[in-house]
Protein backbone atom coordinates (compact mmCIF):
# COMPACT_ATOMS: atom_id res chain seq x y z
CA UNK A 1 0.00 0.00 0.00
CA UNK A 2 2.85 2.40 0.79
CA UNK A 3 4.17 1.99 -2.78
CA UNK A 4 0.74 2.81 -4.20
CA UNK A 5 0.42 5.96 -2.07
CA UNK A 6 3.96 6.98 -3.06
CA UNK A 7 2.96 6.56 -6.70
CA UNK A 8 -0.28 8.53 -6.67
CA UNK A 9 -0.86 10.15 -3.29
CA UNK A 10 0.37 13.65 -4.14
CA UNK A 11 -0.61 13.78 -7.80
CA UNK A 12 -3.30 16.43 -7.35
CA UNK A 13 -0.95 18.65 -5.35
CA UNK A 14 1.86 18.12 -7.87
CA UNK A 15 -0.48 18.99 -10.74
CA UNK A 16 -1.61 22.18 -9.02
CA UNK A 17 1.95 23.17 -8.17
CA UNK A 18 2.92 22.85 -11.82
CA UNK A 19 0.07 25.24 -12.68
CA UNK A 20 0.53 27.75 -9.83
CA UNK A 21 1.93 30.62 -11.88
CA UNK A 22 -0.60 30.07 -14.64
CA UNK A 23 -3.54 29.99 -12.20
CA UNK A 24 -2.45 33.23 -10.55
CA UNK A 25 -2.47 34.96 -13.93
CA UNK A 26 -5.57 33.23 -15.37
CA UNK A 27 -7.94 32.65 -12.50
CA UNK A 28 -11.25 33.86 -13.90
CA UNK A 29 -11.73 32.28 -17.32
CA UNK A 30 -10.86 29.29 -19.48
CA UNK A 31 -7.23 29.20 -20.51
CA UNK A 32 -4.60 26.89 -21.96
CA UNK A 33 -1.60 26.05 -19.76
CA UNK A 34 1.59 24.15 -20.42
CA UNK A 35 2.73 21.48 -17.95
CA UNK A 36 5.17 18.82 -19.11
CA UNK A 37 4.32 16.08 -16.55
CA UNK A 38 0.63 16.83 -16.15
CA UNK A 39 -0.56 13.81 -18.15
CA UNK A 40 1.20 11.38 -15.80
CA UNK A 41 -0.28 13.16 -12.77
CA UNK A 42 -3.78 12.92 -14.25
CA UNK A 43 -3.24 9.24 -14.97
CA UNK A 44 -2.11 8.67 -11.38
CA UNK A 45 -5.26 10.40 -10.14
CA UNK A 46 -7.29 8.03 -12.32
CA UNK A 47 -5.57 4.99 -10.78
CA UNK A 48 -6.30 6.23 -7.28
CA UNK A 49 -9.96 6.86 -8.13
CA UNK A 50 -10.15 3.37 -9.65
CA UNK A 51 -8.83 1.89 -6.41
CA UNK A 52 -11.54 3.76 -4.51
CA UNK A 53 -14.16 2.48 -6.94
CA UNK A 54 -12.93 -1.10 -6.54
CA UNK A 55 -12.97 -0.84 -2.74
CA UNK A 56 -16.45 0.68 -2.64
CA UNK A 57 -17.82 -1.89 -5.10
CA UNK A 58 -16.25 -4.84 -3.29
CA UNK A 59 -17.54 -3.51 0.02
CA UNK A 60 -21.03 -3.21 -1.43
CA UNK A 61 -20.98 -6.77 -2.77
CA UNK A 62 -19.66 -8.12 0.52
CA UNK A 63 -22.42 -6.38 2.47
CA UNK A 64 -25.00 -7.78 0.06
CA UNK A 65 -23.62 -11.27 0.62
CA UNK A 66 -24.06 -11.05 4.41
CA UNK A 67 -27.53 -9.52 4.34
CA UNK A 68 -26.67 -5.87 4.99
CA UNK A 69 -28.34 -4.55 1.88
CA UNK A 70 -29.18 -1.04 3.07
CA UNK A 71 -25.61 0.05 3.63
CA UNK A 72 -24.51 -1.92 0.57
CA UNK A 73 -26.61 0.52 -1.47
CA UNK A 74 -24.64 3.45 -0.06
CA UNK A 75 -21.33 1.82 -1.02
CA UNK A 76 -22.73 1.00 -4.47
CA UNK A 77 -23.67 4.64 -4.97
CA UNK A 78 -20.15 5.75 -4.02
CA UNK A 79 -18.60 3.16 -6.34
CA UNK A 80 -20.57 4.56 -9.29
CA UNK A 81 -19.13 8.01 -8.86
CA UNK A 82 -15.58 6.85 -8.17
CA UNK A 83 -15.87 4.70 -11.31
CA UNK A 84 -17.07 7.49 -13.58
CA UNK A 85 -14.49 9.92 -12.18
CA UNK A 86 -11.77 7.34 -12.87
CA UNK A 87 -13.09 6.94 -16.42
CA UNK A 88 -13.14 10.72 -16.92
CA UNK A 89 -9.55 10.96 -15.71
CA UNK A 90 -8.50 8.24 -18.16
CA UNK A 91 -9.78 10.58 -20.85
CA UNK A 92 -7.90 13.51 -19.32
CA UNK A 93 -10.71 15.17 -17.33
CA UNK A 94 -10.09 15.80 -13.62
CA UNK A 95 -11.52 18.22 -11.09
CA UNK A 96 -9.04 19.58 -8.57
CA UNK A 97 -9.37 21.96 -5.63
CA UNK A 98 -7.04 24.52 -4.14
CA UNK A 99 -7.22 26.75 -1.05
CA UNK A 100 -5.02 29.84 -0.99
CA UNK A 101 -5.25 32.85 1.34
CA UNK A 102 -8.42 31.43 2.84
CA UNK A 103 -10.19 31.14 -0.51
CA UNK A 104 -11.13 27.84 -2.11
CA UNK A 105 -11.12 27.43 -5.87
CA UNK A 106 -12.07 24.47 -8.02
CA UNK A 107 -10.74 23.81 -11.52
CA UNK A 108 -11.80 21.46 -14.28
CA UNK A 109 -8.68 20.25 -16.10
CA UNK A 110 -8.79 18.92 -19.67
CA UNK A 111 -5.68 16.91 -20.51
CA UNK A 112 -6.48 16.84 -24.22
CA UNK A 113 -7.80 20.32 -25.12
CA UNK A 114 -7.14 19.77 -28.82
CA UNK A 115 -9.70 16.95 -29.01
CA UNK A 116 -12.71 19.00 -30.06
CA UNK A 117 -14.20 19.31 -33.49
CA UNK A 118 -12.61 17.40 -36.38
CA UNK A 119 -10.48 20.43 -37.36
CA UNK A 120 -9.65 21.52 -33.83
CA UNK A 121 -6.38 19.62 -33.49
CA UNK A 122 -4.90 21.18 -36.62
CA UNK A 123 -5.67 24.69 -35.37
CA UNK A 124 -4.47 23.87 -31.86
CA UNK A 125 -1.11 22.49 -32.98
CA UNK A 126 -0.52 25.65 -35.02
CA UNK A 127 -1.35 27.89 -32.07
CA UNK A 128 0.78 26.11 -29.45
CA UNK A 129 4.34 24.99 -30.12
CA UNK A 130 4.40 22.40 -27.30
CA UNK A 131 0.79 21.45 -27.87
CA UNK A 132 1.08 17.89 -26.48
CA UNK A 133 2.06 19.30 -23.07
CA UNK A 134 -0.92 21.66 -22.96
CA UNK A 135 -3.94 21.50 -20.66
CA UNK A 136 -7.27 23.25 -20.74
CA UNK A 137 -8.04 24.92 -17.41
CA UNK A 138 -11.57 26.02 -16.49
CA UNK A 139 -12.23 27.72 -13.12
CA UNK A 140 -15.47 26.43 -11.60
CA UNK A 141 -17.69 29.07 -10.08
CA UNK A 142 -19.41 26.93 -7.45
CA UNK A 143 -18.20 26.23 -3.93
CA UNK A 144 -17.70 22.57 -4.82
CA UNK A 145 -18.11 20.32 -7.82
CA UNK A 146 -21.16 18.20 -7.05
CA UNK A 147 -21.74 14.59 -8.05
CA UNK A 148 -24.45 15.55 -10.50
CA UNK A 149 -21.88 17.71 -12.31
CA UNK A 150 -19.53 14.71 -12.58
CA UNK A 151 -22.43 12.71 -13.96
CA UNK A 152 -23.12 15.37 -16.62
CA UNK A 153 -19.45 15.30 -17.65
CA UNK A 154 -19.61 11.52 -17.89
CA UNK A 155 -22.78 11.67 -20.00
CA UNK A 156 -21.06 14.15 -22.30
CA UNK A 157 -18.14 11.73 -22.66
CA UNK A 158 -20.55 8.88 -23.43
CA UNK A 159 -22.15 11.06 -26.12
CA UNK A 160 -18.97 12.05 -27.94
CA UNK A 161 -16.65 9.07 -27.42
CA UNK A 162 -16.65 5.29 -27.77
CA UNK A 163 -15.20 4.75 -24.23
CA UNK A 164 -15.47 0.99 -24.55
CA UNK A 165 -19.26 0.74 -24.95
CA UNK A 166 -20.23 -0.86 -28.24
CA UNK A 167 -23.95 -1.10 -27.47
CA UNK A 168 -25.71 2.02 -28.75
CA UNK A 169 -28.78 1.12 -26.69
CA UNK A 170 -26.70 1.09 -23.49
CA UNK A 171 -25.03 4.38 -24.44
CA UNK A 172 -28.44 5.95 -24.97
CA UNK A 173 -29.68 4.81 -21.58
CA UNK A 174 -26.56 6.12 -19.82
CA UNK A 175 -27.09 9.45 -21.56
CA UNK A 176 -30.70 9.60 -20.40
CA UNK A 177 -30.44 8.46 -16.80
CA UNK A 178 -30.47 11.13 -14.10
CA UNK A 179 -28.35 10.77 -10.93
CA UNK A 180 -31.32 12.04 -8.94
CA UNK A 181 -33.14 8.83 -9.85
CA UNK A 182 -30.46 6.77 -8.13
CA UNK A 183 -29.69 8.65 -4.95
CA UNK A 184 -32.93 9.17 -2.92
CA UNK A 185 -32.47 6.01 -0.81
CA UNK A 186 -28.82 6.83 -0.15
CA UNK A 187 -29.52 10.49 0.71
CA UNK A 188 -32.37 9.64 3.05
CA UNK A 189 -30.22 7.10 4.88
CA UNK A 190 -27.31 9.50 5.36
CA UNK A 191 -29.06 12.79 6.04
CA UNK A 192 -32.18 11.82 8.01
CA UNK A 193 -31.84 10.65 11.59
CA UNK A 194 -34.20 7.68 11.42
CA UNK A 195 -34.21 6.74 7.75
CA UNK A 196 -33.01 3.34 6.55
CA UNK A 197 -33.12 1.39 3.32
CA UNK A 198 -34.72 -1.95 4.09
CA UNK A 199 -36.03 -2.15 7.70
CA UNK A 200 -35.46 -5.92 7.88
CA UNK A 201 -31.66 -5.55 7.91
CA UNK A 202 -31.35 -2.70 10.43
CA UNK A 203 -30.69 -4.91 13.47
CA UNK A 204 -29.88 -8.27 11.92
CA UNK A 205 -28.81 -9.60 8.50
CA UNK A 206 -31.62 -10.04 6.00
CA UNK A 207 -31.97 -10.06 2.23
CA UNK A 208 -35.19 -8.45 0.96
CA UNK A 209 -37.16 -10.58 -1.48
CA UNK A 210 -36.93 -7.86 -4.10
CA UNK A 211 -33.14 -8.18 -4.15
CA UNK A 212 -33.38 -11.87 -4.98
CA UNK A 213 -34.92 -11.10 -8.36
CA UNK A 214 -32.66 -11.87 -11.32
CA UNK A 215 -31.30 -8.91 -13.20
CA UNK A 216 -32.01 -8.57 -16.91
CA UNK A 217 -29.32 -10.34 -18.92
CA UNK A 218 -28.78 -7.38 -21.22
CA UNK A 219 -26.96 -4.33 -19.81
CA UNK A 220 -29.23 -1.95 -21.74
CA UNK A 221 -32.37 -3.59 -20.35
CA UNK A 222 -30.85 -3.56 -16.87
CA UNK A 223 -30.28 0.20 -16.96
CA UNK A 224 -33.86 0.73 -18.13
CA UNK A 225 -35.07 -1.42 -15.24
CA UNK A 226 -32.75 0.25 -12.74
CA UNK A 227 -34.79 3.43 -12.40
CA UNK A 228 -37.88 1.41 -11.45
CA UNK A 229 -36.24 -1.08 -9.08
CA UNK A 230 -35.07 -0.64 -5.48
CA UNK A 231 -31.85 -2.45 -6.38
CA UNK A 232 -31.24 -0.09 -9.31
CA UNK A 233 -28.11 1.41 -7.79
CA UNK A 234 -26.51 -2.06 -7.69
CA UNK A 235 -27.22 -2.46 -11.40
CA UNK A 236 -25.70 0.90 -12.26
CA UNK A 237 -22.68 0.20 -10.03
CA UNK A 238 -22.08 -3.06 -11.86
CA UNK A 239 -22.25 -1.35 -15.26
CA UNK A 240 -19.90 1.44 -14.14
CA UNK A 241 -17.24 -0.84 -12.64
CA UNK A 242 -17.51 -3.17 -15.64
CA UNK A 243 -16.85 -0.23 -17.95
CA UNK A 244 -13.81 0.73 -15.89
CA UNK A 245 -12.53 -2.85 -16.00
CA UNK A 246 -12.99 -2.92 -19.79
CA UNK A 247 -10.96 0.25 -20.23
CA UNK A 248 -8.24 -1.02 -17.91
CA UNK A 249 -8.03 -4.28 -19.85
CA UNK A 250 -7.56 -2.30 -23.07
CA UNK A 251 -4.98 -0.12 -21.36
CA UNK A 252 -2.97 -3.11 -20.22
CA UNK A 253 -3.22 -4.77 -23.62
CA UNK A 254 -1.85 -1.71 -25.41
CA UNK A 255 0.89 -0.88 -22.93
CA UNK A 256 4.07 -0.65 -25.01
CA UNK A 257 6.52 -1.74 -22.29
CA UNK A 258 6.16 -5.27 -20.81
CA UNK A 259 7.96 -4.15 -17.64
CA UNK A 260 5.76 -1.11 -17.26
CA UNK A 261 2.69 -3.23 -17.98
CA UNK A 262 3.59 -5.66 -15.21
CA UNK A 263 3.82 -2.82 -12.69
CA UNK A 264 0.72 -1.13 -14.02
CA UNK A 265 -1.36 -4.30 -13.78
CA UNK A 266 -1.11 -4.21 -9.99
CA UNK A 267 -3.34 -1.13 -9.94
CA UNK A 268 -5.90 -1.95 -12.62
CA UNK A 269 -9.47 -3.05 -11.97
CA UNK A 270 -9.81 -6.59 -13.27
CA UNK A 271 -12.96 -8.07 -14.86
CA UNK A 272 -13.05 -10.66 -12.07
CA UNK A 273 -13.61 -7.84 -9.59
CA UNK A 274 -16.98 -7.09 -11.19
CA UNK A 275 -18.65 -10.40 -10.36
CA UNK A 276 -21.50 -9.78 -7.92
CA UNK A 277 -22.30 -12.22 -5.12
CA UNK A 278 -26.05 -12.26 -5.61
CA UNK A 279 -26.60 -11.55 -9.29
CA UNK A 280 -25.31 -12.49 -12.70
CA UNK A 281 -22.56 -10.12 -13.86
CA UNK A 282 -23.40 -7.69 -16.63
CA UNK A 283 -21.09 -7.47 -19.60
CA UNK A 284 -20.54 -4.01 -21.06
CA UNK A 285 -20.30 -4.02 -24.82
C-alpha positions in Angstrom: 0.0 0.0 0.0 2.9 2.4 0.8 4.2 2.0 -2.8 0.7 2.8 -4.2 0.4 6.0 -2.1 4.0 7.0 -3.1 3.0 6.6 -6.7 -0.3 8.5 -6.7 -0.9 10.1 -3.3 0.4 13.7 -4.1 -0.6 13.8 -7.8 -3.3 16.4 -7.4 -0.9 18.7 -5.3 1.9 18.1 -7.9 -0.5 19.0 -10.7 -1.6 22.2 -9.0 1.9 23.2 -8.2 2.9 22.9 -11.8 0.1 25.2 -12.7 0.5 27.7 -9.8 1.9 30.6 -11.9 -0.6 30.1 -14.6 -3.5 30.0 -12.2 -2.4 33.2 -10.6 -2.5 35.0 -13.9 -5.6 33.2 -15.4 -7.9 32.7 -12.5 -11.3 33.9 -13.9 -11.7 32.3 -17.3 -10.9 29.3 -19.5 -7.2 29.2 -20.5 -4.6 26.9 -22.0 -1.6 26.1 -19.8 1.6 24.1 -20.4 2.7 21.5 -18.0 5.2 18.8 -19.1 4.3 16.1 -16.5 0.6 16.8 -16.1 -0.6 13.8 -18.2 1.2 11.4 -15.8 -0.3 13.2 -12.8 -3.8 12.9 -14.3 -3.2 9.2 -15.0 -2.1 8.7 -11.4 -5.3 10.4 -10.1 -7.3 8.0 -12.3 -5.6 5.0 -10.8 -6.3 6.2 -7.3 -10.0 6.9 -8.1 -10.2 3.4 -9.7 -8.8 1.9 -6.4 -11.5 3.8 -4.5 -14.2 2.5 -6.9 -12.9 -1.1 -6.5 -13.0 -0.8 -2.7 -16.4 0.7 -2.6 -17.8 -1.9 -5.1 -16.3 -4.8 -3.3 -17.5 -3.5 0.0 -21.0 -3.2 -1.4 -21.0 -6.8 -2.8 -19.7 -8.1 0.5 -22.4 -6.4 2.5 -25.0 -7.8 0.1 -23.6 -11.3 0.6 -24.1 -11.1 4.4 -27.5 -9.5 4.3 -26.7 -5.9 5.0 -28.3 -4.5 1.9 -29.2 -1.0 3.1 -25.6 0.0 3.6 -24.5 -1.9 0.6 -26.6 0.5 -1.5 -24.6 3.4 -0.1 -21.3 1.8 -1.0 -22.7 1.0 -4.5 -23.7 4.6 -5.0 -20.2 5.7 -4.0 -18.6 3.2 -6.3 -20.6 4.6 -9.3 -19.1 8.0 -8.9 -15.6 6.9 -8.2 -15.9 4.7 -11.3 -17.1 7.5 -13.6 -14.5 9.9 -12.2 -11.8 7.3 -12.9 -13.1 6.9 -16.4 -13.1 10.7 -16.9 -9.6 11.0 -15.7 -8.5 8.2 -18.2 -9.8 10.6 -20.9 -7.9 13.5 -19.3 -10.7 15.2 -17.3 -10.1 15.8 -13.6 -11.5 18.2 -11.1 -9.0 19.6 -8.6 -9.4 22.0 -5.6 -7.0 24.5 -4.1 -7.2 26.8 -1.1 -5.0 29.8 -1.0 -5.2 32.8 1.3 -8.4 31.4 2.8 -10.2 31.1 -0.5 -11.1 27.8 -2.1 -11.1 27.4 -5.9 -12.1 24.5 -8.0 -10.7 23.8 -11.5 -11.8 21.5 -14.3 -8.7 20.3 -16.1 -8.8 18.9 -19.7 -5.7 16.9 -20.5 -6.5 16.8 -24.2 -7.8 20.3 -25.1 -7.1 19.8 -28.8 -9.7 16.9 -29.0 -12.7 19.0 -30.1 -14.2 19.3 -33.5 -12.6 17.4 -36.4 -10.5 20.4 -37.4 -9.7 21.5 -33.8 -6.4 19.6 -33.5 -4.9 21.2 -36.6 -5.7 24.7 -35.4 -4.5 23.9 -31.9 -1.1 22.5 -33.0 -0.5 25.6 -35.0 -1.4 27.9 -32.1 0.8 26.1 -29.5 4.3 25.0 -30.1 4.4 22.4 -27.3 0.8 21.4 -27.9 1.1 17.9 -26.5 2.1 19.3 -23.1 -0.9 21.7 -23.0 -3.9 21.5 -20.7 -7.3 23.2 -20.7 -8.0 24.9 -17.4 -11.6 26.0 -16.5 -12.2 27.7 -13.1 -15.5 26.4 -11.6 -17.7 29.1 -10.1 -19.4 26.9 -7.5 -18.2 26.2 -3.9 -17.7 22.6 -4.8 -18.1 20.3 -7.8 -21.2 18.2 -7.1 -21.7 14.6 -8.0 -24.5 15.6 -10.5 -21.9 17.7 -12.3 -19.5 14.7 -12.6 -22.4 12.7 -14.0 -23.1 15.4 -16.6 -19.4 15.3 -17.7 -19.6 11.5 -17.9 -22.8 11.7 -20.0 -21.1 14.1 -22.3 -18.1 11.7 -22.7 -20.5 8.9 -23.4 -22.2 11.1 -26.1 -19.0 12.0 -27.9 -16.6 9.1 -27.4 -16.7 5.3 -27.8 -15.2 4.8 -24.2 -15.5 1.0 -24.6 -19.3 0.7 -25.0 -20.2 -0.9 -28.2 -24.0 -1.1 -27.5 -25.7 2.0 -28.7 -28.8 1.1 -26.7 -26.7 1.1 -23.5 -25.0 4.4 -24.4 -28.4 5.9 -25.0 -29.7 4.8 -21.6 -26.6 6.1 -19.8 -27.1 9.5 -21.6 -30.7 9.6 -20.4 -30.4 8.5 -16.8 -30.5 11.1 -14.1 -28.4 10.8 -10.9 -31.3 12.0 -8.9 -33.1 8.8 -9.9 -30.5 6.8 -8.1 -29.7 8.7 -4.9 -32.9 9.2 -2.9 -32.5 6.0 -0.8 -28.8 6.8 -0.2 -29.5 10.5 0.7 -32.4 9.6 3.1 -30.2 7.1 4.9 -27.3 9.5 5.4 -29.1 12.8 6.0 -32.2 11.8 8.0 -31.8 10.7 11.6 -34.2 7.7 11.4 -34.2 6.7 7.7 -33.0 3.3 6.6 -33.1 1.4 3.3 -34.7 -2.0 4.1 -36.0 -2.2 7.7 -35.5 -5.9 7.9 -31.7 -5.6 7.9 -31.3 -2.7 10.4 -30.7 -4.9 13.5 -29.9 -8.3 11.9 -28.8 -9.6 8.5 -31.6 -10.0 6.0 -32.0 -10.1 2.2 -35.2 -8.5 1.0 -37.2 -10.6 -1.5 -36.9 -7.9 -4.1 -33.1 -8.2 -4.1 -33.4 -11.9 -5.0 -34.9 -11.1 -8.4 -32.7 -11.9 -11.3 -31.3 -8.9 -13.2 -32.0 -8.6 -16.9 -29.3 -10.3 -18.9 -28.8 -7.4 -21.2 -27.0 -4.3 -19.8 -29.2 -1.9 -21.7 -32.4 -3.6 -20.3 -30.8 -3.6 -16.9 -30.3 0.2 -17.0 -33.9 0.7 -18.1 -35.1 -1.4 -15.2 -32.7 0.3 -12.7 -34.8 3.4 -12.4 -37.9 1.4 -11.5 -36.2 -1.1 -9.1 -35.1 -0.6 -5.5 -31.9 -2.5 -6.4 -31.2 -0.1 -9.3 -28.1 1.4 -7.8 -26.5 -2.1 -7.7 -27.2 -2.5 -11.4 -25.7 0.9 -12.3 -22.7 0.2 -10.0 -22.1 -3.1 -11.9 -22.3 -1.4 -15.3 -19.9 1.4 -14.1 -17.2 -0.8 -12.6 -17.5 -3.2 -15.6 -16.8 -0.2 -17.9 -13.8 0.7 -15.9 -12.5 -2.9 -16.0 -13.0 -2.9 -19.8 -11.0 0.3 -20.2 -8.2 -1.0 -17.9 -8.0 -4.3 -19.9 -7.6 -2.3 -23.1 -5.0 -0.1 -21.4 -3.0 -3.1 -20.2 -3.2 -4.8 -23.6 -1.8 -1.7 -25.4 0.9 -0.9 -22.9 4.1 -0.7 -25.0 6.5 -1.7 -22.3 6.2 -5.3 -20.8 8.0 -4.1 -17.6 5.8 -1.1 -17.3 2.7 -3.2 -18.0 3.6 -5.7 -15.2 3.8 -2.8 -12.7 0.7 -1.1 -14.0 -1.4 -4.3 -13.8 -1.1 -4.2 -10.0 -3.3 -1.1 -9.9 -5.9 -2.0 -12.6 -9.5 -3.0 -12.0 -9.8 -6.6 -13.3 -13.0 -8.1 -14.9 -13.1 -10.7 -12.1 -13.6 -7.8 -9.6 -17.0 -7.1 -11.2 -18.6 -10.4 -10.4 -21.5 -9.8 -7.9 -22.3 -12.2 -5.1 -26.0 -12.3 -5.6 -26.6 -11.6 -9.3 -25.3 -12.5 -12.7 -22.6 -10.1 -13.9 -23.4 -7.7 -16.6 -21.1 -7.5 -19.6 -20.5 -4.0 -21.1 -20.3 -4.0 -24.8 
